[in-house]
């Protein structure tokens, strides 16, 4: 089942790679500031819905671009939480740092997560109690503390009212870390924590499809992911997110 899910995700990546950037890709704005959806977001989500239901019949779906999400359905049976293109603004600009994020739940618990960057052909995945992998090679978080660490972050672009809070904290982190990075795909940032490329990630508010798959990849790689208040992230509402290796997590929480 897992291999078939991964095959579907990689096939969906071909849709992203097929994009013609000389067209506007039927760009539409959604609610909020700088919140966009393209025809390729919809194509990828539609493909995943149709192909994954063949792998697990009668499965429920929660998708970023769906108008019929029912969070209550996550509590029973199998469910997928899907972000067809995490990093849509990157995609629009052909920045080539976007990902497909897919989480599988059973009775409300995440048992599988995958994040795929088709531009680099890097496929991160994790199974509950079976570890995290990058292209089928086992990965673990790093062990650097904040002082020696690389901090990646999101700016919550749909919530400009959080700008001051975000950048005030970012300045403190910049002064207490090795350096900072802003990529535009939270799902990939979480995976970079999981494989030790970065040491801390934070964003003031994210939707469940942004972090559902990544949360399992982080935890199975030995890292920690919580809200900024230290509470577990949930899948029924949006949440602030802090993810890090254990050493950097403690340093971050002490700093704030």
C-alpha positions as CSV (number, residue, x, y, z in Angstrom):
1,X,0.0,0.0,0.0
2,X,2.8,2.5,0.9
3,X,4.7,1.8,-2.3
4,X,1.5,2.4,-4.3
5,X,0.9,5.7,-2.5
6,X,4.5,6.8,-3.2
7,X,4.1,6.0,-6.9
8,X,0.9,8.1,-7.0
9,X,2.8,11.1,-5.4
10,X,5.7,10.8,-7.8
11,X,3.3,10.6,-10.8
12,X,1.6,13.7,-9.5
13,X,4.9,15.5,-9.5
14,X,5.0,15.1,-13.3
15,X,2.0,17.4,-13.5
16,X,4.0,20.1,-11.7
17,X,7.0,19.6,-14.0
18,X,4.7,19.9,-17.1
19,X,3.7,23.5,-16.2
20,X,4.1,26.1,-18.9
21,X,5.4,29.2,-17.2
22,X,4.6,31.4,-20.2
23,X,1.0,31.1,-19.3
24,X,-0.9,32.5,-16.3
25,X,-2.0,29.0,-15.4
26,X,-5.5,30.3,-14.7
27,X,-4.3,32.1,-11.5
28,X,-6.9,33.0,-9.0
29,X,-6.9,34.7,-5.6
30,X,-8.4,33.0,-2.5
31,X,-9.4,34.6,0.8
32,X,-6.6,36.5,2.5
33,X,-3.6,38.4,1.2
34,X,-1.3,36.9,-1.4
35,X,-3.2,33.6,-1.3
36,X,-3.4,32.0,-4.7
37,X,-4.5,28.8,-6.5
38,X,-3.5,27.8,-10.0
39,X,-5.0,25.2,-12.4
40,X,-2.0,23.0,-11.5
41,X,-3.0,23.0,-7.8
42,X,-6.4,21.7,-8.9
43,X,-4.9,19.2,-11.4
44,X,-2.6,17.7,-8.8
45,X,-5.3,17.4,-6.2
46,X,-7.7,15.9,-8.6
47,X,-5.2,13.4,-9.8
48,X,-4.3,12.4,-6.2
49,X,-8.0,12.0,-5.2
50,X,-8.6,9.7,-8.2
51,X,-5.5,7.6,-7.9
52,X,-5.3,7.3,-4.1
53,X,-8.9,6.1,-3.9
54,X,-7.8,3.1,-6.1
55,X,-5.2,2.3,-3.5
56,X,-7.5,2.6,-0.5
57,X,-11.2,2.4,-1.5
58,X,-13.7,4.4,0.6
59,X,-11.0,6.7,2.0
60,X,-11.8,10.2,3.1
61,X,-10.0,13.3,1.7
62,X,-9.1,16.6,3.2
63,X,-7.5,18.9,0.6
64,X,-6.3,22.5,0.6
65,X,-8.2,23.2,-2.6
66,X,-11.4,21.4,-1.7
67,X,-14.6,23.2,-0.8
68,X,-16.1,20.2,1.0
69,X,-13.6,19.4,3.7
70,X,-15.2,17.7,6.7
71,X,-12.7,17.5,9.6
72,X,-15.0,15.1,11.5
73,X,-14.4,12.4,8.9
74,X,-10.8,12.2,10.0
75,X,-11.8,10.4,13.2
76,X,-13.0,7.2,11.6
77,X,-11.3,4.9,9.1
78,X,-8.7,6.0,6.6
79,X,-8.3,9.6,5.6
80,X,-5.8,11.5,3.4
81,X,-4.8,15.1,4.1
82,X,-3.4,16.7,1.0
83,X,-1.6,19.9,0.0
84,X,-1.3,19.5,-3.8
85,X,1.3,22.3,-4.2
86,X,2.8,23.6,-1.0
87,X,4.6,26.8,-2.1
88,X,2.2,28.0,-4.8
89,X,3.8,31.4,-5.0
90,X,7.1,29.7,-5.6
91,X,5.4,27.7,-8.3
92,X,3.9,30.8,-10.0
93,X,7.3,32.4,-10.2
94,X,9.1,29.1,-11.4
95,X,11.2,29.4,-8.2
96,X,11.4,25.6,-8.3
97,X,11.0,25.0,-4.5
98,X,7.5,23.6,-4.1
99,X,6.2,20.2,-2.9
100,X,3.4,17.8,-2.7
101,X,2.4,16.9,0.8
102,X,0.3,13.8,1.6
103,X,-0.6,12.4,5.1
104,X,-2.5,9.2,5.7
105,X,-4.6,8.9,8.9
106,X,-6.3,5.9,10.5
107,X,-9.0,6.7,13.1
108,X,-7.6,10.2,13.5
109,X,-3.9,9.2,13.9
110,X,-1.2,10.0,11.3
111,X,0.3,6.7,10.2
112,X,2.1,7.8,7.1
113,X,3.4,11.0,5.6
114,X,5.2,12.0,2.4
115,X,6.5,15.2,1.0
116,X,7.9,15.3,-2.6
117,X,9.9,18.0,-4.4
118,X,9.6,17.1,-8.0
119,X,12.2,19.6,-9.1
120,X,15.0,17.8,-7.1
121,X,13.3,14.4,-7.2
122,X,13.6,14.2,-3.4
123,X,10.9,12.1,-1.7
124,X,10.6,12.2,2.0
125,X,8.4,9.8,3.8
126,X,7.7,8.2,7.2
127,X,5.7,5.4,8.6
128,X,4.5,5.3,12.2
129,X,7.2,3.6,14.3
130,X,9.2,2.7,11.2
131,X,11.4,5.8,10.8
132,X,11.8,8.6,8.3
133,X,13.4,8.3,4.9
134,X,14.7,10.4,2.0
135,X,14.6,8.5,-1.2
136,X,14.5,5.3,0.9
137,X,17.6,6.2,2.9
138,X,17.0,6.5,6.7
139,X,17.3,10.1,8.0
140,X,17.7,11.7,11.4
141,X,17.6,15.2,12.7
142,X,20.9,17.0,13.5
143,X,22.1,17.7,17.0
144,X,23.2,21.4,16.7
145,X,21.9,23.8,19.2
146,X,20.4,27.2,18.2
147,X,23.7,29.0,18.4
148,X,25.3,26.8,15.8
149,X,22.1,26.2,13.9
150,X,20.3,27.2,10.8
151,X,16.8,28.6,11.3
152,X,14.2,28.4,8.6
153,X,10.9,30.1,8.9
154,X,7.6,31.2,7.3
155,X,6.2,34.7,7.2
156,X,2.5,33.7,7.4
157,X,1.9,35.8,4.2
158,X,-1.9,35.4,4.4
159,X,-1.9,37.0,7.8
160,X,0.0,40.3,7.4
161,X,-1.2,41.3,10.9
162,X,1.4,38.9,12.2
163,X,4.3,40.6,10.5
164,X,5.6,42.5,13.4
165,X,5.5,39.5,15.7
166,X,7.2,37.3,13.1
167,X,10.0,39.7,12.3
168,X,10.6,40.7,15.9
169,X,11.2,37.1,16.8
170,X,13.2,36.5,13.6
171,X,15.7,39.3,14.6
172,X,16.2,37.7,18.0
173,X,16.8,34.3,16.3
174,X,19.1,35.8,13.7
175,X,21.2,37.3,16.5
176,X,21.3,34.0,18.4
177,X,21.8,31.5,15.5
178,X,24.3,30.9,12.7
179,X,21.9,32.2,10.0
180,X,18.3,32.2,8.7
181,X,16.5,31.0,5.6
182,X,13.1,31.6,4.1
183,X,12.1,29.1,1.4
184,X,8.3,29.4,0.8
185,X,7.3,25.7,1.4
186,X,6.7,24.8,5.1
187,X,6.3,21.1,4.2
188,X,9.8,21.0,2.8
189,X,11.2,23.1,5.6
190,X,9.9,20.4,8.1
191,X,11.7,17.7,6.0
192,X,14.9,19.7,6.0
193,X,14.7,19.7,9.8
194,X,14.1,15.9,9.7
195,X,17.3,15.3,7.7
196,X,19.5,17.7,9.5
197,X,19.9,20.4,6.8
198,X,18.2,22.9,9.1
199,X,17.8,23.0,12.9
200,X,14.8,25.1,13.7
201,X,11.6,26.0,11.8
202,X,8.8,28.3,12.9
203,X,5.7,30.0,11.5
204,X,3.0,31.9,13.4
205,X,0.1,30.1,11.7
206,X,-0.2,27.2,9.3
207,X,-3.0,25.0,8.1
208,X,-3.1,21.3,8.9
209,X,-2.3,20.3,5.3
210,X,0.9,22.3,5.6
211,X,2.3,20.2,8.4
212,X,0.3,17.0,8.7
213,X,2.8,14.9,6.7
214,X,5.8,16.8,7.9
215,X,4.9,16.3,11.5
216,X,5.3,12.6,11.3
217,X,8.5,12.9,9.3
218,X,9.9,15.1,12.0
219,X,8.9,12.9,14.9
220,X,10.0,9.7,13.3
221,X,13.4,11.3,12.6
222,X,13.8,12.1,16.3
223,X,12.7,15.8,16.2
224,X,10.0,17.7,18.0
225,X,7.1,19.6,16.6
226,X,4.6,21.7,18.7
227,X,2.7,24.9,18.7
228,X,4.7,28.0,19.8
229,X,3.1,27.5,23.3
230,X,4.5,24.0,23.5
231,X,1.2,22.2,22.9
232,X,0.8,19.4,20.3
233,X,-0.2,20.6,16.9
234,X,-3.7,19.4,16.0
235,X,-5.4,18.6,12.7
236,X,-8.8,20.2,13.3
237,X,-7.6,23.9,13.4
238,X,-4.7,26.0,12.1
239,X,-1.8,26.4,14.5
240,X,1.5,28.1,15.1
241,X,4.4,25.7,14.5
242,X,7.8,25.2,16.0
243,X,9.8,22.2,14.8
244,X,13.4,21.4,15.6
245,X,15.9,18.9,16.8
246,X,15.8,18.3,20.5
247,X,18.7,20.5,21.4
248,X,17.7,23.5,19.2
249,X,14.0,23.1,20.4
250,X,15.0,23.7,24.0
251,X,17.2,26.7,23.0
252,X,14.3,28.2,21.0
253,X,11.8,27.8,23.8
254,X,14.1,29.3,26.3
255,X,14.7,32.2,24.0
256,X,11.1,33.0,23.5
